[in-house]
């Protein structure tokens, strides 16, 4: 009975299997062969997988998941609430997941799923900047939600020289569009911080900082599988690897989410995965930040 019910939604075993995809993860000068067993990541990866095991238990199925069509159920983090009751159920599911780590896992799968859901709710903003890009986002949300994907994100530009704007940094430092054709765009450069990207299925690439005219090459948003050719994850040191034991280091031994700098080495992104394209207004929150109290960064960017 238990196996039959569990097969209705994503399990921990399914998530672990999905990570065997030749992703390019590097730490301490070496490439990681398998993040599910490597001492630097295995316990954190297991903690992520445990969330899917939790949702697939018969007693948790209704609380944690909803029917998405096709005979499968997915986590309520993907559910667009249509009324108060659905909003409460969604919140209760997210709380239940957070309780599994006492809140110490801040970038669990519901984090970016909720961000994508918010963008879909506000899809009119994307439509004002192009119907094709809005359709790409809607189609991606449908795909990611139906497959209950773990999506991570990188939204911060590395800034080596803080006296310069993003578009004035050294060539190939900040991720930017370097080519495009009928098939899509090619992106080269770095993004941060990639929290939990090592244990995720896909990567959302976008912008947190505001952009300005003449920075159109930096103004994009897209999502691609972590194992896409050219996506390289450069992990910071592993606190899990340095943990003496679960008793001595109960948090870092299990819940190290492993921030990673992501380098996009000529990553080809098809048009149906591009959500924002050369649009500095839609790509960044400049219209919001410039209306707030000026800071050192916003004063420099607003001229």
C-alpha positions as CSV (number, residue, x, y, z in Angstrom):
1,X,0.0,0.0,0.0
2,X,2.8,2.4,1.0
3,X,4.8,1.9,-2.2
4,X,1.7,2.4,-4.4
5,X,0.8,5.7,-2.7
6,X,4.5,6.9,-2.7
7,X,4.8,6.4,-6.4
8,X,2.1,9.1,-6.9
9,X,4.7,11.8,-6.2
10,X,8.4,12.5,-6.2
11,X,10.4,10.5,-3.7
12,X,13.9,10.9,-2.2
13,X,15.2,8.0,-4.3
14,X,13.9,9.7,-7.5
15,X,15.6,13.0,-6.5
16,X,19.0,11.2,-5.8
17,X,18.7,9.4,-9.2
18,X,18.1,12.7,-11.0
19,X,21.4,14.1,-9.7
20,X,23.4,11.4,-11.6
21,X,23.7,13.6,-14.6
22,X,27.4,14.5,-15.1
23,X,27.0,18.0,-13.6
24,X,30.2,20.0,-13.5
25,X,30.8,20.6,-9.8
26,X,34.2,21.6,-8.5
27,X,35.6,22.0,-4.9
28,X,39.1,22.3,-3.5
29,X,40.6,22.1,-7.0
30,X,38.9,18.8,-8.0
31,X,35.8,17.8,-10.0
32,X,33.2,16.0,-8.0
33,X,32.2,12.7,-9.6
34,X,29.0,12.2,-7.7
35,X,27.5,14.7,-5.3
36,X,25.2,12.1,-3.7
37,X,28.2,10.2,-2.2
38,X,31.0,12.8,-2.1
39,X,32.0,13.6,1.6
40,X,31.7,17.3,0.8
41,X,28.0,17.1,-0.1
42,X,26.4,13.7,0.6
43,X,24.6,14.5,3.9
44,X,23.2,17.8,2.6
45,X,22.0,16.1,-0.5
46,X,20.4,13.3,1.6
47,X,18.6,16.0,3.6
48,X,17.2,17.4,0.4
49,X,16.1,14.0,-0.7
50,X,14.5,13.4,2.7
51,X,12.1,16.3,2.0
52,X,10.7,14.3,-0.9
53,X,10.5,11.2,1.2
54,X,8.6,13.2,3.8
55,X,6.0,14.4,1.2
56,X,5.5,10.9,-0.3
57,X,4.6,9.2,3.0
58,X,0.9,8.1,2.9
59,X,0.1,10.2,6.0
60,X,1.6,13.3,4.4
61,X,0.4,13.0,0.9
62,X,-2.7,15.3,1.2
63,X,-1.0,17.8,3.4
64,X,2.2,18.2,1.3
65,X,1.0,17.6,-2.3
66,X,-1.8,18.4,-4.8
67,X,-2.9,16.7,-8.0
68,X,-1.1,18.3,-11.0
69,X,-2.7,16.2,-13.7
70,X,-1.4,13.1,-15.4
71,X,-2.0,10.9,-12.3
72,X,0.9,12.5,-10.4
73,X,1.0,14.8,-7.3
74,X,3.5,17.5,-6.7
75,X,4.5,19.6,-3.7
76,X,2.1,22.4,-2.8
77,X,4.9,25.0,-3.3
78,X,3.9,24.8,-6.9
79,X,0.2,25.4,-6.2
80,X,-1.2,28.7,-7.3
81,X,-3.7,29.5,-4.5
82,X,-7.2,30.4,-5.9
83,X,-8.8,31.0,-2.5
84,X,-8.0,31.4,1.2
85,X,-8.2,27.7,1.9
86,X,-5.6,26.8,-0.8
87,X,-3.4,29.6,0.5
88,X,-3.5,28.2,4.0
89,X,-2.8,24.6,2.8
90,X,0.2,25.9,0.8
91,X,1.6,27.7,3.8
92,X,1.1,24.7,6.0
93,X,3.0,22.5,3.6
94,X,6.0,24.9,3.4
95,X,6.0,25.1,7.2
96,X,6.1,21.3,7.5
97,X,9.1,21.1,5.2
98,X,10.9,23.9,7.1
99,X,10.3,22.0,10.4
100,X,12.3,19.0,9.0
101,X,15.5,21.1,9.5
102,X,14.2,23.4,12.2
103,X,14.4,26.2,9.6
104,X,18.2,25.8,9.0
105,X,17.7,24.9,5.3
106,X,16.8,28.3,3.9
107,X,17.1,27.3,0.2
108,X,14.9,24.2,0.1
109,X,13.1,23.4,-3.1
110,X,10.1,25.6,-2.2
111,X,12.2,28.7,-2.2
112,X,12.7,29.3,-6.0
113,X,9.5,27.5,-6.8
114,X,7.7,30.2,-4.8
115,X,9.6,32.9,-6.7
116,X,8.6,31.4,-10.0
117,X,5.0,31.1,-8.8
118,X,5.0,34.8,-7.9
119,X,6.3,35.7,-11.4
120,X,3.6,33.6,-13.0
121,X,1.0,35.4,-10.8
122,X,2.4,38.7,-12.1
123,X,2.7,37.4,-15.7
124,X,1.2,40.7,-17.0
125,X,4.5,42.4,-16.2
126,X,6.3,40.0,-18.6
127,X,3.5,40.4,-21.2
128,X,4.1,44.1,-21.3
129,X,7.7,43.4,-22.4
130,X,6.9,40.7,-24.9
131,X,4.3,37.9,-25.3
132,X,7.0,35.4,-26.4
133,X,9.0,35.8,-23.2
134,X,5.8,35.5,-21.1
135,X,4.9,32.3,-22.9
136,X,8.4,30.9,-22.2
137,X,8.0,31.6,-18.5
138,X,4.5,30.0,-18.4
139,X,5.6,26.9,-20.3
140,X,8.6,26.5,-18.0
141,X,6.6,26.9,-14.9
142,X,4.2,24.2,-16.2
143,X,7.2,21.9,-16.9
144,X,9.0,22.5,-13.6
145,X,5.8,22.1,-11.5
146,X,4.6,18.9,-13.2
147,X,8.0,17.3,-12.6
148,X,8.3,18.7,-9.1
149,X,11.8,20.0,-9.9
150,X,14.3,21.4,-7.4
151,X,15.3,24.7,-8.9
152,X,18.1,26.9,-7.6
153,X,19.1,30.3,-8.7
154,X,21.9,32.8,-9.2
155,X,20.9,36.4,-9.3
156,X,23.9,38.4,-8.1
157,X,26.6,39.8,-10.4
158,X,30.2,39.4,-9.1
159,X,31.8,42.8,-8.7
160,X,35.6,42.8,-8.7
161,X,35.9,46.5,-9.0
162,X,33.3,48.3,-6.9
163,X,34.1,51.6,-8.5
164,X,32.6,50.3,-11.8
165,X,29.1,49.5,-12.9
166,X,28.2,45.9,-13.9
167,X,28.7,46.6,-17.6
168,X,32.1,48.1,-17.0
169,X,33.7,45.1,-15.2
170,X,36.5,43.2,-16.9
171,X,35.5,41.3,-20.0
172,X,33.8,37.9,-19.3
173,X,33.5,38.4,-15.5
174,X,29.8,39.3,-15.3
175,X,27.5,36.9,-17.2
176,X,26.3,38.5,-20.4
177,X,24.9,37.6,-23.8
178,X,27.8,37.1,-26.2
179,X,25.9,35.7,-29.2
180,X,22.5,34.8,-30.5
181,X,20.9,33.1,-33.4
182,X,17.6,31.5,-34.4
183,X,18.1,28.8,-31.8
184,X,18.6,31.1,-28.8
185,X,21.2,33.1,-26.9
186,X,24.8,32.3,-25.8
187,X,25.8,33.5,-22.3
188,X,29.3,33.8,-20.9
189,X,30.4,34.9,-17.4
190,X,29.8,34.4,-13.7
191,X,26.9,34.7,-11.4
192,X,26.5,34.1,-7.6
193,X,25.7,32.6,-5.1
194,X,24.2,29.4,-6.2
195,X,23.0,28.2,-2.8
196,X,21.8,24.6,-3.0
197,X,22.6,24.5,-6.8
198,X,24.8,21.5,-6.2
199,X,21.8,19.4,-5.2
200,X,19.2,21.0,-7.5
201,X,17.8,19.9,-10.9
202,X,17.7,23.3,-12.7
203,X,19.2,26.7,-12.4
204,X,17.3,30.0,-12.7
205,X,19.6,32.8,-13.9
206,X,18.4,36.4,-13.3
207,X,19.3,39.8,-11.8
208,X,18.8,41.1,-8.3
209,X,20.7,44.4,-8.8
210,X,19.2,47.1,-11.0
211,X,20.6,47.6,-14.5
212,X,20.8,50.7,-16.6
213,X,20.8,51.6,-20.3
214,X,23.8,50.2,-22.2
215,X,23.8,47.1,-20.0
216,X,21.3,45.3,-22.2
217,X,23.8,42.4,-22.7
218,X,23.4,41.7,-18.9
219,X,19.6,42.0,-18.9
220,X,18.3,38.5,-19.2
221,X,16.6,35.7,-17.3
222,X,16.5,32.0,-18.1
223,X,16.4,28.5,-16.6
224,X,18.4,25.5,-17.7
225,X,19.3,22.1,-16.3
226,X,22.3,22.1,-13.9
227,X,24.0,19.5,-16.1
228,X,23.8,21.8,-19.2
229,X,27.1,21.9,-21.1
230,X,29.0,25.0,-20.0
231,X,27.5,25.4,-16.6
232,X,30.2,25.0,-14.0
233,X,29.6,25.2,-10.2
234,X,32.6,26.3,-8.1
235,X,31.7,25.5,-4.5
236,X,33.1,27.2,-1.5
237,X,34.7,25.0,1.1
238,X,32.4,22.4,2.6
239,X,31.5,22.8,6.3
240,X,30.0,19.3,6.1
241,X,33.4,17.8,5.2
242,X,34.9,19.5,8.2
243,X,32.2,18.4,10.6
244,X,33.5,16.0,13.2
245,X,30.3,14.2,13.8
246,X,26.5,14.6,13.8
247,X,26.6,15.0,17.6
248,X,29.4,17.6,17.5
249,X,28.2,19.5,14.4
250,X,24.4,18.7,14.1
251,X,23.7,21.6,11.7
252,X,26.8,21.7,9.4
253,X,27.0,17.9,9.2
254,X,23.5,17.8,7.6
255,X,22.3,21.2,6.4
256,X,25.3,22.8,4.6
257,X,23.7,24.2,1.5
258,X,27.0,24.9,-0.3
259,X,27.0,28.3,-1.9
260,X,28.7,28.1,-5.3
261,X,29.9,30.6,-7.9
262,X,28.4,29.6,-11.2
263,X,30.4,30.2,-14.4
264,X,28.5,30.1,-17.6
265,X,31.0,29.0,-20.2
266,X,29.3,29.8,-23.5
267,X,26.0,28.3,-22.4
268,X,23.5,28.0,-25.2
269,X,20.0,28.9,-24.1
270,X,17.1,28.1,-26.4
271,X,14.5,30.8,-26.9
272,X,11.8,28.8,-25.1
273,X,13.9,29.0,-21.9
274,X,14.5,32.8,-22.2
275,X,12.1,34.8,-19.9
276,X,13.7,38.2,-20.2
277,X,15.8,39.4,-23.2
278,X,17.9,42.5,-23.3
279,X,15.4,44.4,-21.2
280,X,17.0,46.4,-18.4
281,X,13.6,47.4,-16.9
282,X,12.1,43.9,-16.8
283,X,15.4,42.2,-15.8
284,X,16.2,44.2,-12.6
285,X,14.3,46.0,-9.8
286,X,15.7,49.4,-10.7
287,X,12.3,51.1,-10.8
288,X,11.7,49.9,-7.2
289,X,15.1,50.7,-5.8
290,X,15.3,54.2,-7.4
291,X,12.0,55.1,-5.6
292,X,13.4,54.1,-2.3
293,X,15.8,55.8,0.0
294,X,19.1,56.3,-1.9
295,X,22.1,54.2,-0.9
296,X,25.7,54.3,-2.1
297,X,24.9,51.8,-4.8
298,X,21.6,53.3,-6.0
299,X,23.0,56.8,-6.1
300,X,25.8,55.6,-8.3
301,X,23.4,53.7,-10.6
302,X,20.8,56.5,-10.9
303,X,23.4,59.0,-11.9
